Amino acid sequence: MATATEIVSMKTMEGVSKEDFFRIVDALETNFHAKQPGFIDSELLHDEKSDEWFMIQHWDSLDNMRSASKKMFHNPVTESFVNSINPKTVKMIMLPRMGAWSRETV
């Protein structure tokens, strides 16, 4: 089983502040993603210039990642997140890891 990475870019709906979105994503990660089989970790990034958000998640497999992604839009726990993003701006990439390097391995 190869580790998989999901990269999602998105913009929020008008009127959603950075602070509100951070709290919404914190709840999503704590109450949904962290409870899904195969979830490893997640990070949230924000580009001030474009006002675009990026989520990077790591999973133990593409299958578990895809399964969680399908469940996300049918779970009441994720409703605040789904309603806070502009669906027209969402771009999602799911890829298997081909290699990894860290300070400890180089």
N, CA, C and O atoms as CSV, one atom per row, in Angstrom:
chain,resi,resn,atom,element,x,y,z
A,1,MET,N,N,0.838,-1.182,0.000
A,1,MET,CA,C,0.000,0.000,0.000
A,1,MET,C,C,0.887,1.251,0.000
A,1,MET,O,O,1.696,1.444,0.908
A,2,ALA,N,N,0.732,2.091,-1.015
A,2,ALA,CA,C,1.540,3.309,-1.110
A,2,ALA,C,C,0.816,4.484,-0.465
A,2,ALA,O,O,-0.394,4.648,-0.619
A,3,THR,N,N,1.575,5.292,0.256
A,3,THR,CA,C,1.013,6.517,0.829
A,3,THR,C,C,0.521,7.394,-0.310
A,3,THR,O,O,1.114,7.415,-1.389
A,4,ALA,N,N,-0.562,8.117,-0.067
A,4,ALA,CA,C,-1.155,8.979,-1.084
A,4,ALA,C,C,-1.325,10.387,-0.529
A,4,ALA,O,O,-1.509,10.586,0.672
A,5,THR,N,N,-1.259,11.359,-1.439
A,5,THR,CA,C,-1.403,12.760,-1.072
A,5,THR,C,C,-2.554,13.364,-1.856
A,5,THR,O,O,-2.713,13.124,-3.052
A,6,GLU,N,N,-3.346,14.148,-1.155
A,6,GLU,CA,C,-4.435,14.900,-1.786
A,6,GLU,C,C,-4.109,16.382,-1.629
A,6,GLU,O,O,-3.810,16.855,-0.533
A,7,ILE,N,N,-4.172,17.098,-2.737
A,7,ILE,CA,C,-3.956,18.539,-2.725
A,7,ILE,C,C,-5.226,19.184,-3.250
A,7,ILE,O,O,-5.653,18.919,-4.373
A,8,VAL,N,N,-5.822,20.031,-2.427
A,8,VAL,CA,C,-7.072,20.694,-2.804
A,8,VAL,C,C,-6.856,22.198,-2.714
A,8,VAL,O,O,-6.372,22.706,-1.703
A,9,SER,N,N,-7.220,22.906,-3.782
A,9,SER,CA,C,-7.206,24.368,-3.734
A,9,SER,C,C,-8.646,24.844,-3.823
A,9,SER,O,O,-9.482,24.218,-4.475
A,10,MET,N,N,-8.925,25.965,-3.155
A,10,MET,CA,C,-10.296,26.473,-3.117
A,10,MET,C,C,-10.314,27.914,-2.631
A,10,MET,O,O,-9.347,28.405,-2.049
A,11,LYS,N,N,-11.414,28.565,-2.879
A,11,LYS,CA,C,-11.682,29.875,-2.302
A,11,LYS,C,C,-12.952,29.750,-1.475
A,11,LYS,O,O,-13.808,28.908,-1.747
A,12,THR,N,N,-13.058,30.593,-0.470
A,12,THR,CA,C,-14.245,30.550,0.383
A,12,THR,C,C,-15.360,31.382,-0.235
A,12,THR,O,O,-15.136,32.199,-1.128
A,13,MET,N,N,-16.542,31.154,0.256
A,13,MET,CA,C,-17.691,31.959,-0.149
A,13,MET,C,C,-17.494,33.375,0.393
A,13,MET,O,O,-16.838,33.572,1.416
A,14,GLU,N,N,-18.056,34.334,-0.288
A,14,GLU,CA,C,-17.955,35.721,0.151
A,14,GLU,C,C,-18.505,35.854,1.570
A,14,GLU,O,O,-19.546,35.286,1.901
A,15,GLY,N,N,-17.799,36.601,2.391
A,15,GLY,CA,C,-18.239,36.832,3.765
A,15,GLY,C,C,-17.645,35.888,4.792
A,15,GLY,O,O,-17.822,36.096,5.992
A,16,VAL,N,N,-16.932,34.839,4.340
A,16,VAL,CA,C,-16.294,33.909,5.275
A,16,VAL,C,C,-14.896,34.452,5.579
A,16,VAL,O,O,-14.046,34.526,4.691
A,17,SER,N,N,-14.666,34.828,6.826
A,17,SER,CA,C,-13.367,35.393,7.217
A,17,SER,C,C,-12.310,34.290,7.321
A,17,SER,O,O,-12.635,33.106,7.412
A,18,LYS,N,N,-11.048,34.703,7.305
A,18,LYS,CA,C,-9.955,33.740,7.469
A,18,LYS,C,C,-10.080,33.019,8.803
A,18,LYS,O,O,-9.875,31.808,8.883
A,19,GLU,N,N,-10.416,33.768,9.850
A,19,GLU,CA,C,-10.543,33.171,11.177
A,19,GLU,C,C,-11.669,32.148,11.213
A,19,GLU,O,O,-11.514,31.063,11.774
A,20,ASP,N,N,-12.808,32.500,10.609
A,20,ASP,CA,C,-13.936,31.566,10.569
A,20,ASP,C,C,-13.569,30.309,9.785
A,20,ASP,O,O,-13.867,29.194,10.214
A,21,PHE,N,N,-12.920,30.494,8.635
A,21,PHE,CA,C,-12.568,29.340,7.817
A,21,PHE,C,C,-11.578,28.439,8.547
A,21,PHE,O,O,-11.685,27.215,8.475
A,22,PHE,N,N,-10.621,29.031,9.244
A,22,PHE,CA,C,-9.678,28.230,10.015
A,22,PHE,C,C,-10.417,27.380,11.047
A,22,PHE,O,O,-10.117,26.195,11.197
A,23,ARG,N,N,-11.368,27.964,11.750
A,23,ARG,CA,C,-12.145,27.213,12.750
A,23,ARG,C,C,-12.972,26.101,12.085
A,23,ARG,O,O,-13.090,24.999,12.621
A,24,ILE,N,N,-13.539,26.405,10.920
A,24,ILE,CA,C,-14.330,25.405,10.190
A,24,ILE,C,C,-13.450,24.230,9.770
A,24,ILE,O,O,-13.842,23.072,9.916
A,25,VAL,N,N,-12.261,24.531,9.249
A,25,VAL,CA,C,-11.349,23.465,8.828
A,25,VAL,C,C,-10.840,22.683,10.036
A,25,VAL,O,O,-10.692,21.463,9.961
A,26,ASP,N,N,-10.572,23.358,11.133
A,26,ASP,CA,C,-10.150,22.668,12.352
A,26,ASP,C,C,-11.212,21.654,12.776
A,26,ASP,O,O,-10.880,20.524,13.132
A,27,ALA,N,N,-12.470,22.046,12.741
A,27,ALA,CA,C,-13.558,21.131,13.099
A,27,ALA,C,C,-13.658,19.982,12.092
A,27,ALA,O,O,-13.889,18.837,12.481
A,28,LEU,N,N,-13.488,20.279,10.811
A,28,LEU,CA,C,-13.524,19.244,9.769
A,28,LEU,C,C,-12.427,18.206,9.997
A,28,LEU,O,O,-12.679,17.002,9.934
A,29,GLU,N,N,-11.218,18.674,10.259
A,29,GLU,CA,C,-10.104,17.753,10.439
A,29,GLU,C,C,-10.244,16.943,11.722
A,29,GLU,O,O,-9.955,15.747,11.741
A,30,THR,N,N,-10.686,17.595,12.791
A,30,THR,CA,C,-10.825,16.927,14.089
A,30,THR,C,C,-12.002,15.958,14.120
A,30,THR,O,O,-11.884,14.846,14.635
A,31,ASN,N,N,-13.129,16.379,13.572
A,31,ASN,CA,C,-14.366,15.604,13.713
A,31,ASN,C,C,-14.698,14.705,12.531
A,31,ASN,O,O,-15.588,13.860,12.625
A,32,PHE,N,N,-13.991,14.880,11.419
A,32,PHE,CA,C,-14.270,14.019,10.265
A,32,PHE,C,C,-13.008,13.302,9.772
A,32,PHE,O,O,-12.891,12.085,9.922
A,33,HIS,N,N,-12.069,14.045,9.187
A,33,HIS,CA,C,-10.917,13.383,8.568
A,33,HIS,C,C,-10.122,12.526,9.552
A,33,HIS,O,O,-9.750,11.401,9.219
A,34,ALA,N,N,-9.861,13.024,10.735
A,34,ALA,CA,C,-9.068,12.270,11.705
A,34,ALA,C,C,-9.727,10.951,12.104
A,34,ALA,O,O,-9.061,10.060,12.630
A,35,LYS,N,N,-11.020,10.824,11.858
A,35,LYS,CA,C,-11.752,9.607,12.220
A,35,LYS,C,C,-11.896,8.636,11.050
A,35,LYS,O,O,-12.475,7.560,11.200
A,36,GLN,N,N,-11.370,9.016,9.887
A,36,GLN,CA,C,-11.482,8.160,8.707
A,36,GLN,C,C,-10.317,7.171,8.651
A,36,GLN,O,O,-9.185,7.512,8.994
A,37,PRO,N,N,-10.606,5.947,8.216
A,37,PRO,CA,C,-9.523,4.956,8.093
A,37,PRO,C,C,-8.443,5.445,7.135
A,37,PRO,O,O,-8.736,5.931,6.043
A,38,GLY,N,N,-7.196,5.311,7.559
A,38,GLY,CA,C,-6.077,5.630,6.688
A,38,GLY,C,C,-5.594,7.069,6.724
A,38,GLY,O,O,-4.591,7.399,6.092
A,39,PHE,N,N,-6.300,7.942,7.461
A,39,PHE,CA,C,-5.874,9.336,7.536
A,39,PHE,C,C,-4.557,9.427,8.299
A,39,PHE,O,O,-4.405,8.823,9.361
A,40,ILE,N,N,-3.596,10.193,7.749
A,40,ILE,CA,C,-2.300,10.374,8.406
A,40,ILE,C,C,-2.195,11.782,8.977
A,40,ILE,O,O,-2.048,11.960,10.186
A,41,ASP,N,N,-2.273,12.783,8.101
A,41,ASP,CA,C,-2.178,14.166,8.574
A,41,ASP,C,C,-2.700,15.124,7.509
A,41,ASP,O,O,-3.001,14.738,6.380
A,42,SER,N,N,-2.794,16.378,7.911
A,42,SER,CA,C,-3.348,17.398,7.028
A,42,SER,C,C,-2.713,18.733,7.370
A,42,SER,O,O,-2.327,18.971,8.515
A,43,GLU,N,N,-2.604,19.604,6.375
A,43,GLU,CA,C,-2.167,20.969,6.645
A,43,GLU,C,C,-2.971,21.931,5.789
A,43,GLU,O,O,-3.448,21.580,4.710
A,44,LEU,N,N,-3.110,23.147,6.289
A,44,LEU,CA,C,-3.882,24.193,5.625
A,44,LEU,C,C,-2.956,25.356,5.324
A,44,LEU,O,O,-2.214,25.816,6.192
A,45,LEU,N,N,-3.006,25.829,4.084
A,45,LEU,CA,C,-2.171,26.943,3.645
A,45,LEU,C,C,-3.063,28.016,3.030
A,45,LEU,O,O,-4.148,27.719,2.528
A,46,HIS,N,N,-2.602,29.259,3.072
A,46,HIS,CA,C,-3.384,30.358,2.504
A,46,HIS,C,C,-2.472,31.283,1.723
A,46,HIS,O,O,-1.431,31.707,2.226
A,47,ASP,N,N,-2.860,31.599,0.494
A,47,ASP,CA,C,-2.133,32.554,-0.340
A,47,ASP,C,C,-2.835,33.901,-0.231
A,47,ASP,O,O,-3.921,34.092,-0.778
A,48,GLU,N,N,-2.214,34.821,0.472
A,48,GLU,CA,C,-2.799,36.152,0.696
A,48,GLU,C,C,-3.085,36.870,-0.620
A,48,GLU,O,O,-4.117,37.525,-0.762
A,49,LYS,N,N,-2.175,36.745,-1.573
A,49,LYS,CA,C,-2.295,37.480,-2.834
A,49,LYS,C,C,-3.550,37.070,-3.621
A,49,LYS,O,O,-4.285,37.930,-4.106
A,50,SER,N,N,-3.790,35.782,-3.745
A,50,SER,CA,C,-4.939,35.290,-4.510
A,50,SER,C,C,-6.149,34.981,-3.636
A,50,SER,O,O,-7.232,34.694,-4.147
A,51,ASP,N,N,-5.964,35.040,-2.311
A,51,ASP,CA,C,-6.989,34.672,-1.338
A,51,ASP,C,C,-7.465,33.230,-1.557
A,51,ASP,O,O,-8.642,32.910,-1.389
A,52,GLU,N,N,-6.519,32.379,-1.934
A,52,GLU,CA,C,-6.817,30.980,-2.194
A,52,GLU,C,C,-6.280,30.120,-1.059
A,52,GLU,O,O,-5.205,30.377,-0.518
A,53,TRP,N,N,-7.049,29.098,-0.712
A,53,TRP,CA,C,-6.671,28.149,0.338
A,53,TRP,C,C,-6.206,26.850,-0.298
A,53,TRP,O,O,-6.659,26.470,-1.377
A,54,PHE,N,N,-5.296,26.180,0.390
A,54,PHE,CA,C,-4.790,24.885,-0.048
A,54,PHE,C,C,-4.796,23.932,1.144
A,54,PHE,O,O,-4.346,24.282,2.235
A,55,MET,N,N,-5.305,22.738,0.922
A,55,MET,CA,C,-5.242,21.682,1.937
A,55,MET,C,C,-4.395,20.568,1.359
A,55,MET,O,O,-4.577,20.157,0.213
A,56,ILE,N,N,-3.471,20.086,2.165
A,56,ILE,CA,C,-2.636,18.958,1.773
A,56,ILE,C,C,-2.866,17.868,2.810
A,56,ILE,O,O,-2.661,18.072,4.007
A,57,GLN,N,N,-3.293,16.717,2.331
A,57,GLN,CA,C,-3.568,15.601,3.236
A,57,GLN,C,C,-2.763,14.392,2.801
A,57,GLN,O,O,-2.517,14.175,1.615
A,58,HIS,N,N,-2.362,13.614,3.786
A,58,HIS,CA,C,-1.675,12.359,3.520
A,58,HIS,C,C,-2.524,11.207,4.053
A,58,HIS,O,O,-3.094,11.276,5.142
A,59,TRP,N,N,-2.588,10.162,3.259
A,59,TRP,CA,C,-3.389,8.979,3.571
A,59,TRP,C,C,-2.532,7.735,3.371
A,59,TRP,O,O,-1.517,7.773,2.676
A,60,ASP,N,N,-2.946,6.645,3.980
A,60,ASP,CA,C,-2.172,5.414,3.836
A,60,ASP,C,C,-2.400,4.725,2.496
A,60,ASP,O,O,-1.650,3.820,2.130
A,61,SER,N,N,-3.442,5.150,1.749
A,61,SER,CA,C,-3.699,4.565,0.429
A,61,SER,C,C,-4.641,5.459,-0.367
A,61,SER,O,O,-5.391,6.256,0.196
A,62,LEU,N,N,-4.586,5.310,-1.684
A,62,LEU,CA,C,-5.532,6.026,-2.547
A,62,LEU,C,C,-6.967,5.582,-2.267
A,62,LEU,O,O,-7.888,6.397,-2.309
A,63,ASP,N,N,-7.157,4.296,-1.982
A,63,ASP,CA,C,-8.508,3.787,-1.721
A,63,ASP,C,C,-9.135,4.463,-0.499
A,63,ASP,O,O,-10.287,4.893,-0.554
A,64,ASN,N,N,-8.388,4.557,0.598
A,64,ASN,CA,C,-8.924,5.212,1.798
A,64,ASN,C,C,-9.169,6.698,1.555
A,64,ASN,O,O,-10.148,7.258,2.047
A,65,MET,N,N,-8.287,7.328,0.805
A,65,MET,CA,C,-8.462,8.741,0.487
A,65,MET,C,C,-9.742,8.949,-0.325
A,65,MET,O,O,-10.539,9.834,-0.013
A,66,ARG,N,N,-9.935,8.152,-1.344
A,66,ARG,CA,C,-11.129,8.280,-2.186
A,66,ARG,C,C,-12.399,7.970,-1.413
A,66,ARG,O,O,-13.425,8.620,-1.618
A,67,SER,N,N,-12.342,7.001,-0.540
A,67,SER,CA,C,-13.506,6.648,0.270
A,67,SER,C,C,-13.915,7.816,1.170
A,67,SER,O,O,-15.097,8.148,1.259
A,68,ALA,N,N,-12.949,8.432,1.831
A,68,ALA,CA,C,-13.245,9.578,2.702
A,68,ALA,C,C,-13.788,10.749,1.899
A,68,ALA,O,O,-14.694,11.452,2.347
A,69,SER,N,N,-13.236,10.953,0.722
A,69,SER,CA,C,-13.683,12.054,-0.128
A,69,SER,C,C,-15.152,11.877,-0.526
A,69,SER,O,O,-15.912,12.845,-0.548
A,70,LYS,N,N,-15.545,10.654,-0.834
A,70,LYS,CA,C,-16.944,10.377,-1.192
A,70,LYS,C,C,-17.871,10.596,-0.002
A,70,LYS,O,O,-18.960,11.149,-0.156
A,71,LYS,N,N,-17.448,10.167,1.176
A,71,LYS,CA,C,-18.261,10.304,2.389
A,71,LYS,C,C,-18.444,11.761,2.803
A,71,LYS,O,O,-19.455,12.121,3.406
A,72,MET,N,N,-17.463,12.594,2.477
A,72,MET,CA,C,-17.436,13.965,2.973
A,72,MET,C,C,-18.675,14.763,2.588
A,72,MET,O,O,-19.144,15.584,3.377
A,73,PHE,N,N,-19.205,14.543,1.412
A,73,PHE,CA,C,-20.329,15.347,0.950
A,73,PHE,C,C,-21.682,14.769,1.367
A,73,PHE,O,O,-22.730,15.270,0.960
A,74,HIS,N,N,-21.651,13.719,2.175
A,74,HIS,CA,C,-22.889,13.093,2.658
A,74,HIS,C,C,-22.885,12.936,4.168
A,74,HIS,O,O,-23.556,12.054,4.704
A,75,ASN,N,N,-22.135,13.783,4.857
A,75,ASN,CA,C,-22.013,13.669,6.303
A,75,ASN,C,C,-22.344,15.012,6.949
A,75,ASN,O,O,-21.763,16.029,6.568
A,76,PRO,N,N,-23.256,15.042,7.909
A,76,PRO,CA,C,-23.632,16.312,8.535
A,76,PRO,C,C,-22.477,17.026,9.245
A,76,PRO,O,O,-22.519,18.244,9.413
A,77,VAL,N,N,-21.455,16.289,9.658
A,77,VAL,CA,C,-20.300,16.883,10.337
A,77,VAL,C,C,-19.535,17.825,9.398
A,77,VAL,O,O,-18.887,18.766,9.855
A,78,THR,N,N,-19.609,17.573,8.102
A,78,THR,CA,C,-18.841,18.347,7.124
A,78,THR,C,C,-19.628,19.507,6.517
A,78,THR,O,O,-19.098,20.251,5.691
A,79,GLU,N,N,-20.868,19.662,6.914
A,79,GLU,CA,C,-21.760,20.650,6.297
A,79,GLU,C,C,-21.216,22.084,6.358
A,79,GLU,O,O,-21.303,22.807,5.366
A,80,SER,N,N,-20.667,22.504,7.480
A,80,SER,CA,C,-20.130,23.866,7.595
A,80,SER,C,C,-19.005,24.093,6.596
A,80,SER,O,O,-18.927,25.153,5.975
A,81,PHE,N,N,-18.133,23.100,6.440
A,81,PHE,CA,C,-17.044,23.228,5.482
A,81,PHE,C,C,-17.586,23.315,4.059
A,81,PHE,O,O,-17.221,24.221,3.309
A,82,VAL,N,N,-18.441,22.393,3.693
A,82,VAL,CA,C,-18.995,22.363,2.339
A,82,VAL,C,C,-19.690,23.681,2.012
A,82,VAL,O,O,-19.564,24.188,0.897
A,83,ASN,N,N,-20.419,24.235,2.973
A,83,ASN,CA,C,-21.146,25.492,2.736
A,83,ASN,C,C,-20.230,26.718,2.727
A,83,ASN,O,O,-20.635,27.780,2.255
A,84,SER,N,N,-19.021,26.589,3.232
A,84,SER,CA,C,-18.119,27.746,3.316
A,84,SER,C,C,-17.228,27.906,2.086
A,84,SER,O,O,-16.596,28.949,1.916
A,85,ILE,N,N,-17.168,26.888,1.228
A,85,ILE,CA,C,-16.299,26.978,0.053
A,85,ILE,C,C,-17.108,27.236,-1.216
A,85,ILE,O,O,-18.253,26.804,-1.351
A,86,ASN,N,N,-16.476,27.950,-2.136
A,86,ASN,CA,C,-17.091,28.212,-3.434
A,86,ASN,C,C,-16.818,26.999,-4.319
A,86,ASN,O,O,-15.673,26.781,-4.714
A,87,PRO,N,N,-17.845,26.203,-4.641
A,87,PRO,CA,C,-17.608,24.958,-5.380
A,87,PRO,C,C,-16.995,25.171,-6.763
A,87,PRO,O,O,-16.340,24.272,-7.291
A,88,LYS,N,N,-17.196,26.333,-7.346
A,88,LYS,CA,C,-16.636,26.608,-8.670
A,88,LYS,C,C,-15.119,26.766,-8.638
A,88,LYS,O,O,-14.471,26.704,-9.683
A,89,THR,N,N,-14.545,26.969,-7.453
A,89,THR,CA,C,-13.099,27.202,-7.337
A,89,THR,C,C,-12.320,25.979,-6.878
A,89,THR,O,O,-11.091,26.016,-6.817
A,90,VAL,N,N,-13.011,24.910,-6.558
A,90,VAL,CA,C,-12.341,23.727,-5.989
A,90,VAL,C,C,-11.612,22.939,-7.081
A,90,VAL,O,O,-12.182,22.584,-8.112
A,91,LYS,N,N,-10.337,22.684,-6.814
A,91,LYS,CA,C,-9.519,21.835,-7.676
A,91,LYS,C,C,-8.875,20.791,-6.779
A,91,LYS,O,O,-8.292,21.120,-5.746
A,92,MET,N,N,-8.984,19.534,-7.181
A,92,MET,CA,C,-8.516,18.443,-6.340
A,92,MET,C,C,-7.580,17.533,-7.138
A,92,MET,O,O,-7.872,17.162,-8.275
A,93,ILE,N,N,-6.465,17.188,-6.526
A,93,ILE,CA,C,-5.510,16.254,-7.124
A,93,ILE,C,C,-5.247,15.159,-6.099
A,93,ILE,O,O,-4.973,15.448,-4.934
A,94,MET,N,N,-5.329,13.900,-6.529
A,94,MET,CA,C,-5.028,12.752,-5.674
A,94,MET,C,C,-3.930,11.945,-6.343
A,94,MET,O,O,-4.091,11.476,-7.470
A,95,LEU,N,N,-2.813,11.784,-5.646
A,95,LEU,CA,C,-1.659,11.134,-6.249
A,95,LEU,C,C,-0.987,10.155,-5.286
A,95,LEU,O,O,-0.930,10.413,-4.084
A,96,PRO,N,N,-0.476,9.028,-5.808
A,96,PRO,CA,C,0.306,8.121,-4.962
A,96,PRO,C,C,1.721,8.671,-4.782
A,96,PRO,O,O,2.254,9.323,-5.680
A,97,ARG,N,N,2.317,8.413,-3.643
A,97,ARG,CA,C,3.691,8.849,-3.384
A,97,ARG,C,C,4.659,7.966,-4.165
A,97,ARG,O,O,4.563,6.739,-4.152
A,98,MET,N,N,5.580,8.617,-4.836
A,98,MET,CA,C,6.590,7.903,-5.610
A,98,MET,C,C,7.935,7.895,-4.892
A,98,MET,O,O,8.785,7.050,-5.173
A,99,GLY,N,N,8.128,8.825,-3.974
A,99,GLY,CA,C,9.366,8.894,-3.211
A,99,GLY,C,C,9.211,9.970,-2.150
A,99,GLY,O,O,8.335,10.830,-2.254
A,100,ALA,N,N,10.053,9.925,-1.138
A,100,ALA,CA,C,10.011,10.922,-0.077
A,100,ALA,C,C,11.401,11.096,0.512
A,100,ALA,O,O,12.159,10.135,0.644
A,101,TRP,N,N,11.725,12.329,0.862
A,101,TRP,CA,C,13.013,12.639,1.456
A,101,TRP,C,C,12.787,13.517,2.677
A,101,TRP,O,O,11.848,14.311,2.715
A,102,SER,N,N,13.630,13.374,3.648
A,102,SER,CA,C,13.581,14.217,4.834
A,102,SER,C,C,15.009,14.394,5.321
A,102,SER,O,O,15.926,13.726,4.842
A,103,ARG,N,N,15.186,15.265,6.243
A,103,ARG,CA,C,16.516,15.517,6.813
A,103,ARG,C,C,17.114,14.222,7.371
A,103,ARG,O,O,18.322,14.001,7.290
A,104,GLU,N,N,16.253,13.369,7.938
A,104,GLU,CA,C,16.723,12.119,8.549
A,104,GLU,C,C,17.155,11.088,7.516
A,104,GLU,O,O,17.974,10.223,7.824
A,105,THR,N,N,16.616,11.159,6.277
A,105,THR,CA,C,16.929,10.137,5.282
A,105,THR,C,C,17.982,10.561,4.277
A,105,THR,O,O,18.429,9.746,3.469
A,106,VAL,N,N,18.388,11.831,4.313
A,106,VAL,CA,C,19.357,12.308,3.318
A,106,VAL,C,C,20.752,12.303,3.925
A,106,VAL,O,O,21.718,12.669,3.255
